[in-house]
Amino acid sequence: MEMRVLGNTDVKVSVIALGTMTWGQQNTEAEAHAQMDFALERGVNFWDTAEVYPVPIRGETYGITETCIGTWLASRRCRDKIVLASKVAGPTQRLTYIRDGNLRFDRKNMEKALHDSLKRLQTDYLDLYQLHWPERSTNFFGQLGYKHQPDETFTPVAETLSVLQEFVQAGKVRAIGLSNETPWGVAQFLKVAEQLNLPRVVSIQNPYSLLNRTFEIGLAEMAIREQVGLLAYSPMAFGLLSGKYRNGQTPAGSRMALFGDYFDRYSNPQALSAADAYIELAEKHGLSPARMCLAFVNQQPFVTSNIIGATSLAQLQENIDSAELTLSPALLAEIEAIHTRYPNPSP
């Protein structure tokens, strides 16, 4: 398993990261434990979770994913073998059940969030702590256009970084990162950190797949030049690129069958056509569509780690196997031709 350096730290993470957002909803605790056992055996050392998981987020399941990881850590006693990342939720009208809905990135809320995550995870520190989405209104979660709100207020970056600095100094967090961020947001965090000698973000977790390459437009250069590598999520576009939804199929128990309305950006006509084209290309070259699509993400120079998610061990094995595949220049050129025809249909 290839290892890559996390930002400007000395932490090395596997090119494949284990995504966890199905645990506690689509997967039982026992299945989650089996996935963690298998991933660790295959050389994966990077787990990514969040306080709000599993997804889709709802009050009845809040925190269950972290709890599943915590019981595994307690029983396996291998905390030192994994790099563990979690996230603190940002403001949204849908999360009124968390900290009374006042989800600002200030001291009161972040201290409570971190303390509760550590308790559920049964650990005394996180290797990476991320802001799950910006506190300010901006374009993320499928929004391409930016609509400015001049009267909006949000916690100053310096205040948020100062709280994170206290976490680092206390040994509760080793490194910090962003998620669902824009170029402006990343630039602000880097600028303030340099000006005030505060912790520097080491990663950005944004969506990236053959159906959504918007990261390349404004963030890829920053990721490389500033050592803020991408932790790519949804690399399989909610499973659409696996081929299991072709010809209108929605297998029972699949994410599209269960939560299709929640992630409708993956089911528009352009996305379906583009996915078919990529799947046909993989088949033409005798490749598993999943392996080809994940290998494409793995090969990008701005990617630190590719966060895969699976609901079965068979899927997990296929996804991890993508780390052993290198796409040829000729195949990459054919991928570019499809991308030109269907640019970013699932932002």
C-alpha positions, 0 to 999 in steps of 0.5 A: 500500500502506497503511503503519502505524507499528510500536508507538512506533517510527518504523518504518513497515510495510505493512498486509500482511506477507509470511509465510514459514513454507512456504519450504523445505518447501512452497516451494522456495528459488526460489519463495521468492525469486519471492514476495519479488520480487513482494511488494516490487514490490507495496509490501509491505515487512515480512517475518516469519520465525522460527528454527524455520521452516518449519512443521511444525517438524522437525530436518531443516528447521530454519533453512531459511526464514531461509536462503532469505531470506538468499540473497535478501538477498545477491543482491538487495542491498535490505536497506534496503527491507524491515523484517525480523522473526524470532523466538527459540524458547521451550521445548518438548519437541519442539525438543530438537535446538535448543541441546540443548533448553534454550530459556530466554529467558536470555543464553546461549540468546538470544545464540546464537539471534540470532547464528545467525539473523543468519548465516542471514539474511545481515544484521547486524541485525533490525528486530524480534526476537520471543519466539516463545512464552512460556517459562512454561506458559500458554494458547496454540496452541489452548488456551483454558483456563489451567491453573496450575502453581505450581511452575514456574520461568521466566526473570524478565522483567527478565533477558530484557529486559536481554538484549534491551536489549544487542541493541538497544544493539549495533545488532543489533535495532531493536525487540522484540516478543512472540508467542502471548502473553496479557494478563498476559504483555504487561502484565508486559513493559510494567511491567518495561520502565517500572520499569527503563527497559528496551526496550518491546515494540512488537508482539504476534504472535498468531493472528487471523481470522474463525474466531479472534477471541479477541484481541479479548477481552483484548488488543485494548484493550491493543494500542491503548492501549499501542501494542502492535499486533497482527501477525495470523497465520493470518488465513486459518485455515490456508487454510480460509477460502479455500474450497478445502476445502469439501465435504470437499475436500483438494487435493493439496499443500495444507496440510490434505492435508499437515499436517491432523493438525498443525493439527486445530483448523482442521478441527473441525465448528464451524470447517467450518460457520463457514467455509462461512458466511463463504464463502457471505457473500463469494460473495453480495457478489461477493467472493473469500472470501480477499479478504473475510476478509483485508480484515476483519483489515486493518480492525481498529483494533488490527492493525498488520500482517496476515501472509499466507502463500501457496504460489503467486504467484496466491495471493500476489497475491489476498492482497495485493489485500485491502489495496485492499478496504474492507468496508461497514458492512452487510457487517461486520454480516453478519459479526458475525451469523455470529460470534455463531452460531459464536464462535471455533471455531478458537482 
